Amino acid sequence: MKSIRNHLLNRLLIGIAVIWTLAGVGLYFFLEHNLNARTDAELQSLLPASRFLTARSLALRPLAAPPAIRGVVLESFESPQGSLYFQLFDSDLRSMARSQSLGSNNLLNAVTPQGRHTAMNLRLATGERVRVMVARAPDPFRGAMRGERPPGLHQDEAILGRAAWVAIGKNLGEQNQTLRLLLGGLTIAGLLMMGTAAFVVRMNLQAGLKPLDAVTKQAASMDAYTLQTRFSIEGLPSELQPIVQHLNELVSRLERSFEREKRFSADLAHELRTPVAELRLMAESAVKWPGQVPVDVFQDLLSIAQRMEQTVDSLLLLARLEKDASELQLTAVDLRDLTSECWNPFSTCAQQRDLKLQTSTHTETQVETDARLLRRILSNLFDNAVEYAPAGSVVRCEIGLVEETGVLWALSNEAPQLQGVDLDRMFDRLWRHDVSRSSDSRSGLGLSIARACAEALGLQLSASWSSDGWLRLELRHPGA
């Protein structure tokens, strides 16, 4: 299982390591470039001395060095351990002369036809790294035309004219040592920084995730008996506040569901208590006075058993609908015909209570649905209206789909005994208004079954109550 703390820690450390590496590489190459530029400037300043070195290499006797290359500079060329190198090549790139500091090494690989003052790094046969600058060899007779021929040179101008390229190099030992020190320092500093960053980032992550840990602990301690508590959003980061708000909403829904189940258990116990008590009383009477029980008692027993059976069957139907155990059988259904079919069983009771049914039909009355479930919905809604509408009133029925609102079917009747707060519990199981509590023929499951059937069909059954005392039940498409 992924951990946010470890995920953030790893990502931050990887990011810091990448940034440090890129910064170190950039600093390393920047310093190397500057050191190479400084070495190139030093070699550039030594190029004028190549004329003397070329003349001395071709002279028959030693020449006096000009002041520009006396001292340390000349010793660097003459000493076998010197750090400056000189080599002269002819036009065929054959070596004509070299400084004693170069020994048996060769600067030939640095001679390229890319032009004057070409500079490059070169590794000698001994493994040393040098910076080499190459230029055209100076003409020893350039000054002879002005009467300044250097004395002691070869008189064979053909031999002297062979000098074509001169290479001057410098040992990069000190520069490489500086770069190695820099690289080592960056590596050690990087390791120390990564260790420090790991500690600091971990501490900050732990402090930043404390609110989340607190929410986790509170959620772990909640159960069915503590659903009235809510998560506090005070002091929470803005990123966690929407999550905690949704959690509070979820807990509220759970609390309402548990309360509804508790009420259902209490209502079910109350609903079954009376018929069970009646059955017990009749059974005790039959045991106490055997052979003297009238036939009416058995008729009452049958009626009580039928009511209990109806309640149990309704509860089983609700359980099946909630589990979606039944498969839908979709067929084309005409709402007008189905409405008339569902009203017929209640027409006699409606006439006895002087109730009149007024219907209005919209153009679209053909729907594809499960006729069994839709028939049960309409029958339960008619049963509710006929039972609770005031005598001599009107029951209004709207048939057909209304495109603007998505209402598929609606039923309205006067309900002066209801209040707006009753709408919240109207579809609860076994709920009945106080006025109807005296009727034993009602189980309080009709509207619950109707809503469960509507949800199984993908429809929405809702109730609304107007201030003038009318109750309206609508069956609609939820997406409208």
C-alpha positions in Angstrom: 0.0 0.0 0.0 1.4 3.4 -1.0 2.2 5.9 1.7 1.8 9.6 1.0 4.6 10.3 3.5 7.1 8.0 1.8 5.9 9.0 -1.7 6.5 12.7 -1.0 9.8 12.0 0.8 11.2 10.0 -2.1 10.0 12.5 -4.7 11.4 15.5 -2.8 14.7 13.8 -2.1 15.0 12.7 -5.8 14.2 16.3 -6.9 16.8 17.8 -4.5 19.4 15.3 -5.7 18.6 16.1 -9.4 18.8 19.8 -8.7 22.1 19.5 -6.8 23.6 17.2 -9.5 22.6 19.6 -12.3 24.0 22.6 -10.3 27.2 20.7 -9.5 27.7 19.7 -13.1 27.0 23.2 -14.3 29.5 24.7 -11.8 32.1 22.0 -12.7 31.9 22.8 -16.4 31.8 26.5 -15.8 34.9 26.4 -13.7 36.6 24.1 -16.3 35.7 26.5 -19.1 37.1 29.5 -17.2 40.3 27.6 -16.3 40.7 26.6 -20.0 40.2 30.2 -21.0 42.8 31.4 -18.6 45.3 28.7 -19.8 44.5 29.7 -23.5 45.3 33.3 -22.6 48.6 32.2 -21.1 49.5 30.1 -24.2 48.4 33.0 -26.4 50.9 35.3 -24.6 53.6 32.7 -25.2 53.1 32.5 -29.0 55.4 35.5 -29.7 58.2 33.5 -28.0 57.8 30.7 -30.6 59.9 32.8 -33.0 62.9 32.6 -30.7 62.3 28.9 -29.9 62.1 28.2 -33.6 65.2 30.2 -34.4 67.1 28.6 -31.5 66.1 25.1 -32.6 67.4 25.7 -36.1 70.6 27.7 -35.1 74.1 26.3 -35.3 74.9 27.8 -31.9 72.9 28.9 -28.8 71.2 32.2 -29.0 70.6 34.6 -26.2 67.0 34.6 -25.0 65.1 37.9 -25.1 63.9 39.2 -21.8 60.3 38.1 -22.5 61.1 34.4 -22.1 64.0 34.5 -19.7 63.8 33.1 -16.2 61.0 30.9 -15.1 59.4 30.7 -18.6 62.7 29.4 -20.3 63.3 27.0 -17.4 59.8 25.5 -17.9 60.8 24.7 -21.5 64.3 23.5 -20.8 63.7 21.5 -17.6 62.7 17.8 -18.1 60.1 18.5 -15.3 58.9 21.7 -16.8 55.2 22.4 -17.3 55.5 24.2 -20.7 56.1 22.3 -23.9 57.3 23.3 -27.4 57.4 21.3 -30.6 58.1 22.3 -34.2 56.7 20.5 -37.3 57.4 20.8 -41.0 54.7 21.0 -43.7 54.5 17.2 -43.7 53.8 17.2 -39.9 57.2 15.6 -39.1 58.8 16.8 -35.9 61.8 19.1 -36.5 62.4 20.2 -32.8 61.0 19.9 -29.3 61.7 21.3 -25.9 63.4 19.2 -23.2 60.3 19.3 -21.0 58.4 17.3 -23.7 60.8 14.4 -23.6 59.7 11.6 -25.8 56.1 12.8 -26.0 54.5 14.2 -29.1 52.1 17.0 -29.7 51.3 15.9 -33.2 47.6 15.1 -32.5 47.1 18.8 -31.7 48.2 20.0 -35.2 45.0 20.4 -37.2 44.3 22.5 -40.4 41.6 24.4 -38.6 43.5 27.7 -38.6 45.7 29.7 -36.3 45.7 29.6 -32.5 43.7 26.3 -32.4 43.5 25.1 -28.7 42.6 21.7 -27.4 43.2 19.3 -24.5 45.5 16.4 -25.2 46.6 13.3 -23.3 50.3 12.5 -23.7 51.8 9.0 -23.9 52.8 9.3 -20.2 49.2 9.9 -19.2 49.6 13.6 -18.6 46.8 16.0 -19.7 48.0 19.1 -21.4 46.4 22.2 -23.1 48.0 22.8 -26.5 47.7 25.8 -28.8 48.9 25.5 -32.4 50.0 28.3 -34.8 51.9 28.8 -38.0 55.6 28.6 -37.5 57.2 32.1 -37.6 59.6 32.8 -40.5 63.2 33.1 -39.1 64.2 35.3 -42.1 61.3 37.7 -41.6 63.8 40.1 -40.1 66.6 39.2 -42.6 65.0 41.3 -45.3 65.5 44.3 -42.9 69.1 43.3 -42.3 68.4 41.6 -39.0 69.2 38.0 -39.9 69.8 36.1 -36.7 73.4 34.9 -36.6 74.3 31.2 -36.6 71.2 30.0 -38.5 71.5 27.3 -41.2 72.3 29.0 -44.5 70.2 26.4 -46.4 67.0 28.3 -46.9 65.3 25.2 -48.3 65.8 23.5 -45.0 64.7 26.5 -43.0 61.6 27.0 -45.0 60.3 23.6 -44.0 59.2 24.8 -40.6 55.4 25.1 -40.9 53.7 24.6 -37.5 54.6 25.3 -33.9 52.8 23.8 -30.9 53.0 25.2 -27.4 51.4 23.3 -24.5 51.0 23.5 -20.7 50.6 20.8 -18.2 47.0 20.7 -16.7 48.0 19.0 -13.5 47.2 22.0 -11.2 43.9 22.6 -13.1 42.9 19.0 -12.9 43.8 19.0 -9.2 41.5 22.0 -8.7 38.7 20.3 -10.6 39.1 17.1 -8.5 39.0 19.1 -5.3 35.8 20.8 -6.6 34.2 17.5 -7.5 35.1 16.0 -4.2 33.7 19.0 -2.3 30.5 18.9 -4.3 30.1 15.2 -3.7 30.7 15.4 0.1 28.5 18.5 0.3 25.8 16.7 -1.7 25.8 13.7 0.6 25.7 15.9 3.7 22.9 18.0 2.1 20.9 14.8 1.2 21.1 13.5 4.8 20.1 16.9 6.2 17.3 17.3 3.6 16.0 13.8 4.4 15.8 14.7 8.1 14.3 18.1 7.5 11.8 16.9 4.9 10.7 14.0 7.0 10.1 16.3 10.0 8.2 18.8 7.9 6.1 16.0 6.3 5.3 14.6 9.7 4.2 18.0 11.0 2.2 18.7 7.8 0.4 15.3 7.9 -0.5 15.5 11.6 -4.1 16.8 10.7 -4.5 13.8 8.4 -3.4 11.5 11.1 -5.8 13.1 13.5 -8.7 12.5 11.1 -7.6 8.9 10.6 -7.6 8.2 14.3 -11.0 9.8 14.8 -12.4 7.8 11.9 -11.0 4.6 13.3 -12.6 5.3 16.7 -16.1 5.9 15.2 -18.8 3.2 15.3 -22.6 3.0 15.1 -23.0 4.5 18.5 -20.8 7.6 17.9 -22.2 8.7 14.5 -23.4 12.0 16.1 -19.9 13.2 16.3 -18.4 15.2 13.4 -14.9 15.9 12.1 -13.6 19.3 13.0 -12.3 21.4 10.1 -10.7 24.1 12.3 -7.0 24.3 11.7 -7.1 21.9 8.8 -5.1 22.7 5.6 -7.3 23.9 2.8 -6.6 20.7 0.8 -8.1 18.6 3.6 -11.2 20.7 4.3 -13.2 19.5 1.3 -12.4 15.9 2.2 -13.5 16.4 5.8 -16.6 18.2 4.8 -17.6 15.3 2.5 -16.8 12.9 5.4 -19.1 14.8 7.7 -21.8 14.6 5.0 -21.2 10.9 4.7 -21.5 10.5 8.5 -24.7 12.5 8.5 -26.2 10.2 5.9 -25.0 7.1 7.9 -26.6 8.6 11.0 -29.9 9.2 9.3 -29.8 5.6 7.9 -29.1 4.1 11.3 -31.9 6.3 12.8 -34.2 5.1 10.1 -33.3 1.5 10.7 -33.9 2.0 14.5 -37.3 3.5 13.8 -38.1 0.7 11.4 -37.2 -1.9 14.1 -39.3 -0.1 16.6 -42.2 0.3 14.2 -42.0 -3.3 13.1 -42.1 -4.4 16.8 -45.1 -2.2 17.4 -46.7 -3.4 14.2 -46.4 -7.0 15.1 -47.0 -6.7 18.8 -50.8 -6.1 18.5 -51.6 -9.1 16.2 -49.3 -11.4 18.2 -51.0 -10.4 21.4 -54.4 -11.0 19.7 -53.2 -14.4 18.5 -52.0 -15.3 22.0 -55.2 -14.2 23.7 -57.3 -16.2 21.3 -55.0 -19.2 21.6 -55.2 -19.0 25.5 -59.0 -18.8 25.3 -59.2 -21.9 23.0 -56.9 -23.8 25.5 -58.9 -22.6 28.5 -62.4 -23.4 27.1 -61.9 -26.1 24.5 -64.9 -26.8 22.3 -66.5 -23.5 23.2 -64.6 -21.2 20.8 -67.1 -19.6 18.4 -66.4 -19.6 14.6 -65.9 -15.8 14.6 -62.7 -16.3 16.6 -61.2 -18.5 13.9 -62.3 -15.9 11.3 -60.4 -13.3 13.3 -57.4 -15.5 13.6 -57.4 -15.9 9.8 -57.7 -12.1 9.3 -54.8 -11.5 11.7 -52.6 -14.1 10.0 -53.4 -12.6 6.6 -52.4 -9.1 7.8 -49.1 -10.5 9.2 -48.5 -12.4 6.0 -49.1 -9.3 4.0 -46.6 -7.3 6.1 -44.0 -10.1 5.8 -44.5 -10.4 2.0 -44.1 -6.6 1.6 -40.9 -6.6 3.7 -39.5 -9.5 1.6 -40.4 -7.6 -1.6 -38.5 -4.6 -0.4 -35.5 -6.7 0.4 -35.5 -8.2 -3.1 -35.9 -4.8 -4.7 -33.0 -3.4 -2.7 -30.8 -6.3 -3.6 -31.9 -6.0 -7.2 -32.5 -9.7 -7.3 -35.4 -9.5 -9.7 -34.6 -9.1 -13.4 -36.5 -6.4 -15.4 -38.9 -7.6 -18.1 -39.1 -4.6 -20.4 -42.2 -4.3 -22.6 -44.0 -1.4 -24.3 -46.6 0.0 -21.9 -49.4 2.5 -22.5 -49.7 4.7 -19.4 -53.4 5.5 -20.1 -54.4 1.8 -20.2 -52.2 0.9 -17.2 -53.6 3.8 -15.2 -57.2 2.7 -15.9 -56.3 -0.9 -15.0 -54.8 0.2 -11.7 -57.7 2.5 -10.7 -60.4 -0.1 -11.3 -59.8 -2.0 -8.0 -60.2 1.3 -6.0 -63.1 2.7 -7.9 -65.7 1.1 -5.6 -64.0 2.5 -2.4 -63.7 5.9 -4.2 -67.4 5.9 -4.9 -68.2 5.1 -1.3 -66.1 8.1 -0.2 -67.4 10.3 -3.0 -64.0 10.7 -4.6 -63.7 11.8 -8.2 -60.7 11.0 -10.5 -59.7 13.8 -12.9 -57.1 12.8 -15.5 -55.2 14.8 -18.0 -53.1 13.2 -20.7 -50.0 14.4 -22.5 -49.1 13.3 -26.0 -46.3 10.8 -25.1 -47.9 8.0 -23.1 -45.9 5.0 -24.5 -43.0 3.9 -22.4 -40.7 0.8 -22.3 -40.6 -0.5 -18.8 -41.4 -3.4 -16.6 -45.2 -3.5 -16.4 -45.2 -5.5 -13.1 -43.2 -3.0 -11.1 -44.9 0.0 -12.7 -48.3 -1.5 -11.9 -47.4 -1.9 -8.3 -46.2 1.7 -8.1 -49.4 3.1 -9.5 -51.6 0.8 -7.4 -49.8 1.8 -4.2 -50.2 5.5 -5.0 -53.9 5.1 -5.8 -54.3 3.2 -2.6 -52.7 5.9 -0.6 -54.8 8.7 -2.3 -58.1 6.8 -1.8 -57.3 6.1 1.8 -56.2 9.5 2.9 -57.9 12.0 0.6 -60.8 13.8 2.3 -64.3 12.5 1.4 -65.9 14.3 -1.4 -62.6 15.7 -2.8 -60.9 15.3 -6.2 -57.9 13.1 -7.1 -56.0 14.5 -10.0 -53.9 12.3 -12.3 -51.5 13.5 -15.0 -50.5 10.8 -17.6 -47.7 11.0 -20.1 -44.2 12.4 -20.3 -43.6 16.1 -19.9 -40.3 16.9 -21.7 -39.6 20.1 -19.8 -39.7 18.6 -16.3 -39.2 14.9 -17.0 -42.4 14.0 -15.1 -43.8 10.7 -16.4 -46.8 10.3 -14.1 -48.2 12.4 -11.3 -51.0 12.1 -8.7 -52.4 14.9 -6.5 -54.9 14.9 -3.7 -55.8 17.1 -0.8 -54.0 16.2 2.4 -54.9 18.7 5.1 -53.6 16.4 7.9 -50.0 16.5 6.5 -47.3 19.0 7.1 -44.1 19.8 5.3 -42.0 18.0 7.8 -43.9 14.8 7.1 -42.4 14.6 3.6 -39.1 13.5 5.1 -40.6 10.4 6.6 -43.3 9.6 4.1 -41.4 6.9 2.3 -40.0 5.3 5.5 -41.0 1.7 6.2 -44.0 1.2 8.4 -44.5 5.0 8.8 -48.0 6.1 9.1 -49.5 9.5 10.0 -51.0 9.7 13.5 -54.5 10.1 12.1 -54.3 6.7 10.4 -52.8 4.7 13.3 -56.2 3.4 14.3 -56.6 1.4 11.0 -55.2 -2.1 11.2 -55.6 -2.6 7.5 -52.6 -0.4 6.7 -49.0 -1.6 7.1 -47.2 1.6 6.2 -45.2 -0.1 3.5 -47.0 1.1 0.4 -45.0 4.2 -0.4 -41.7 2.5 0.6 -42.4 -0.3 -1.9 -43.4 2.2 -4.6 -40.1 4.1 -4.2 -38.1 0.9 -4.2 -39.9 -0.2 -7.4 -39.2 3.2 -9.0 -35.5 3.0 -8.2 -35.4 -0.5 -9.7 -36.9 1.0 -12.9 -34.4 3.8 -12.9 -37.1 6.3 -12.1 -37.5 8.8 -9.2 -40.5 9.0 -7.0 -40.8 12.3 -5.0 -43.4 14.0 -2.9 -44.2 17.7 -2.5 -46.7 19.5 -0.4 -48.3 22.9 -1.1 -49.4 25.4 1.5 -53.0 25.0 0.5 -52.9 21.4 1.7 -52.3 19.4 -1.6 -50.0 16.4 -1.7 -48.4 15.8 -5.1 -46.5 12.5 -5.9 -44.4 12.6 -9.1 -42.7 9.8 -11.0 -40.0 11.2 -13.2 -36.8 10.4 -15.0 -33.9 11.4 -12.7 -31.8 12.9 -15.5 -34.4 15.4 -16.6 
